[in-house]
Amino acid sequence: MSMSVILGYDPGGNHSHGVAAASVAGDRIVGITTATCETAADALSWLQSHERIVGVGVDTLAAWSLGASGWRAADRWLKRQYPNCQASVVSPNGLYGSMGINGMAVLCALRSANSTLIVCETHPKVLYHALCGEKYSYASHRRIMNDRLVNWAKCSINPKNDHEWDAALSAYAAAQGFLGHWTMDLYEKSIDQGESLVWPCGESKYWWPDT
């Protein structure tokens, strides 16, 4: 049975870049490995060291809006759907830091090296709530969150910190869409007037568990 690899990346500050690689065979994930890298360059090197890469899930804005404050239909939908997580869904124009810069830099480099790469935007903290109904809190619920991740992916995963956990969940989300288990694409939500999307790294998806 042929094996494919779907990557996950959680942009962070120095020494806090989470990376993951999910091995996929048939219609399931058979394993996810994780690591923590010092810089975005190190993360890119780790990610590109894998063979048979077909996709990547990244916690970054893979699509940009031309509307007010950069809001996208996906963002508004998440705020309405998960009111307990509204604080985690910020106006794109108000975002800053590694998520926007390192996340996009690594994504662009991966896409440049592989034009057919399937890209999935992710939001690990809201996705966790969507999957289990509880608030993300890795510091105080590490064992529970690790166990849930293993249960969802149905394979061995051993993240050492929240950065690796987020990267693994990003790889899981991309794999679920790639395998056809999740069919909802948040980019397809109805947009407001003047809110058209542009794709800085080419077409991407925002797969989400079907509701």
C-alpha positions as CSV (number, residue, x, y, z in Angstrom):
1,M,0.0,0.0,0.0
2,S,1.5,3.4,-1.0
3,M,2.2,5.9,1.7
4,S,1.7,9.7,1.5
5,V,2.8,12.4,3.9
6,I,0.7,15.4,5.1
7,L,2.6,18.0,7.1
8,G,1.5,20.3,9.9
9,Y,3.1,23.6,11.0
10,D,2.4,25.7,14.0
11,P,4.4,29.0,13.7
12,G,5.9,30.3,16.9
13,G,8.6,32.4,18.3
14,N,12.2,31.4,18.7
15,H,12.5,27.7,19.8
16,S,8.7,27.4,19.5
17,H,8.0,26.3,15.9
18,G,5.9,23.1,16.0
19,V,6.1,20.7,13.1
20,A,4.4,17.4,12.3
21,A,4.2,14.8,9.6
22,A,1.2,12.5,9.2
23,S,1.7,9.3,7.2
24,V,-1.4,8.4,5.3
25,A,-2.1,5.0,3.7
26,G,-5.4,4.0,2.1
27,D,-8.2,6.0,3.9
28,R,-6.5,6.5,7.2
29,I,-3.6,8.1,9.1
30,V,-1.1,5.4,10.3
31,G,1.2,7.7,12.3
32,I,2.1,11.3,13.2
33,T,5.6,12.4,14.2
34,T,6.3,15.8,15.8
35,A,9.2,18.0,16.6
36,T,10.0,21.5,17.9
37,C,12.3,23.8,15.8
38,E,14.2,26.9,16.7
39,T,13.4,29.1,13.7
40,A,11.1,29.1,10.7
41,A,14.1,28.1,8.6
42,D,14.7,25.0,10.8
43,A,11.0,24.2,10.6
44,L,11.1,24.4,6.8
45,S,14.1,22.2,6.6
46,W,12.4,19.6,8.9
47,L,9.2,19.6,6.9
48,Q,11.0,19.3,3.5
49,S,13.1,16.4,4.8
50,H,10.1,14.1,4.2
51,E,9.3,12.3,1.0
52,R,6.0,11.8,-0.8
53,I,4.6,15.1,0.6
54,V,1.1,15.7,-0.8
55,G,-0.3,18.3,1.6
56,V,0.2,20.6,4.6
57,G,-2.0,22.2,7.3
58,V,-0.8,25.5,8.6
59,D,-2.1,27.9,11.3
60,T,-1.9,31.0,9.1
61,L,-4.1,33.1,6.8
62,A,-3.8,31.3,3.6
63,A,-6.5,33.5,2.0
64,W,-6.7,37.3,2.4
65,S,-9.9,39.4,2.3
66,L,-10.3,42.8,0.6
67,G,-13.1,43.6,2.9
68,A,-13.3,45.8,6.1
69,S,-10.6,44.9,8.6
70,G,-9.7,42.0,6.5
71,W,-12.6,40.0,7.9
72,R,-13.4,36.8,6.0
73,A,-16.7,34.8,5.9
74,A,-14.8,31.9,7.6
75,D,-13.8,34.2,10.5
76,R,-17.4,35.5,11.0
77,W,-18.8,31.9,10.8
78,L,-16.4,30.7,13.5
79,K,-17.3,33.5,15.8
80,R,-21.0,32.8,15.4
81,Q,-20.7,29.0,15.6
82,Y,-18.4,28.9,18.7
83,P,-19.3,31.9,20.9
84,N,-17.1,30.6,23.7
85,C,-14.1,30.9,21.4
86,Q,-14.9,34.4,20.0
87,A,-11.7,35.9,21.6
88,S,-9.6,33.4,19.6
89,V,-11.0,34.7,16.3
90,V,-9.3,38.1,15.7
91,S,-9.7,40.5,12.9
92,P,-7.1,39.6,10.3
93,N,-5.9,43.2,10.2
94,G,-5.3,43.0,13.9
95,L,-3.1,39.9,13.9
96,Y,0.6,40.1,14.3
97,G,3.6,37.9,15.0
98,S,4.8,34.5,13.8
99,M,1.4,33.2,12.7
100,G,1.2,35.8,9.9
101,I,4.8,36.1,8.9
102,N,6.6,32.8,9.6
103,G,3.5,30.8,8.8
104,M,3.1,32.5,5.4
105,A,6.8,32.4,4.7
106,V,7.1,28.6,5.3
107,L,3.8,28.0,3.3
108,C,5.1,30.0,0.3
109,A,8.4,28.2,0.4
110,L,6.6,24.8,0.5
111,R,4.3,25.8,-2.4
112,S,7.2,27.2,-4.4
113,A,9.0,23.9,-4.2
114,N,5.8,21.9,-4.9
115,S,3.2,23.6,-7.0
116,T,0.7,20.8,-6.6
117,L,0.9,20.8,-2.8
118,I,-2.6,20.7,-1.1
119,V,-2.8,23.5,1.4
120,C,-5.2,23.7,4.3
121,E,-5.5,26.6,6.7
122,T,-6.1,25.6,10.3
123,H,-7.1,27.2,13.6
124,P,-6.1,24.6,16.2
125,K,-7.5,26.3,19.3
126,V,-11.0,26.8,17.9
127,L,-10.8,23.4,16.1
128,Y,-10.2,21.7,19.5
129,H,-13.3,23.2,20.9
130,A,-15.3,22.2,17.8
131,L,-14.2,18.6,18.2
132,C,-14.8,18.1,21.9
133,G,-16.8,21.1,23.1
134,E,-14.2,22.2,25.7
135,K,-11.8,25.2,25.9
136,Y,-8.2,24.7,24.7
137,S,-5.9,24.6,27.7
138,Y,-2.9,22.5,27.1
139,A,-0.9,23.7,30.1
140,S,-3.5,22.3,32.5
141,H,-5.0,19.4,30.4
142,R,-2.0,18.0,28.6
143,R,-2.7,14.4,29.2
144,I,-6.4,14.7,28.3
145,M,-5.6,16.6,25.1
146,N,-2.9,14.2,24.1
147,D,-5.3,11.3,24.6
148,R,-8.0,12.9,22.6
149,L,-5.6,13.6,19.7
150,V,-4.5,10.0,19.7
151,N,-8.2,8.9,19.7
152,W,-9.2,11.2,16.9
153,A,-6.3,10.3,14.6
154,K,-6.4,6.6,15.7
155,C,-2.6,6.3,15.7
156,S,0.4,6.9,17.9
157,I,1.3,10.6,18.6
158,N,3.5,11.9,21.4
159,P,3.7,15.7,21.3
160,K,6.1,17.2,23.8
161,N,4.5,20.6,24.0
162,D,1.5,22.7,22.8
163,H,3.4,23.8,19.6
164,E,3.8,20.1,18.6
165,W,0.2,19.4,19.6
166,D,-1.1,22.2,17.4
167,A,1.1,21.1,14.5
168,A,-0.2,17.6,14.8
169,L,-3.8,18.8,14.9
170,S,-3.1,20.9,11.8
171,A,-1.7,17.8,10.0
172,Y,-4.8,15.8,11.1
173,A,-7.2,18.5,9.8
174,A,-5.4,18.6,6.4
175,A,-5.5,14.8,6.3
176,Q,-9.2,14.6,7.1
177,G,-9.9,16.9,4.1
178,F,-7.5,15.1,1.9
179,L,-9.1,11.7,2.6
180,G,-12.6,13.1,2.1
181,H,-13.7,12.6,5.7
182,W,-14.3,16.3,6.1
183,T,-16.1,18.1,3.2
184,M,-16.9,21.5,4.7
185,D,-14.6,24.3,3.4
186,L,-14.9,27.5,5.4
187,Y,-13.6,29.5,2.4
188,E,-16.9,28.6,0.7
189,K,-19.1,30.5,3.2
190,S,-21.1,33.3,1.7
191,I,-19.0,36.5,1.6
192,D,-20.2,40.1,2.0
193,Q,-20.0,42.8,-0.7
194,G,-16.5,43.9,-1.2
195,E,-15.0,41.0,0.7
196,S,-13.5,39.0,-2.2
197,L,-10.6,36.7,-1.3
198,V,-7.1,36.7,-2.8
199,W,-4.7,33.8,-2.5
200,P,-1.1,34.8,-1.8
201,C,0.2,31.3,-2.2
202,G,-2.3,29.9,-4.6
203,E,-5.6,28.1,-4.0
204,S,-6.0,26.6,-0.6
205,K,-8.7,25.0,1.6
206,Y,-10.1,25.5,5.1
207,W,-11.4,22.1,5.9
208,W,-13.6,21.8,9.0
209,P,-15.5,18.9,10.6
210,D,-19.0,18.7,9.0
211,T,-21.7,20.1,11.3
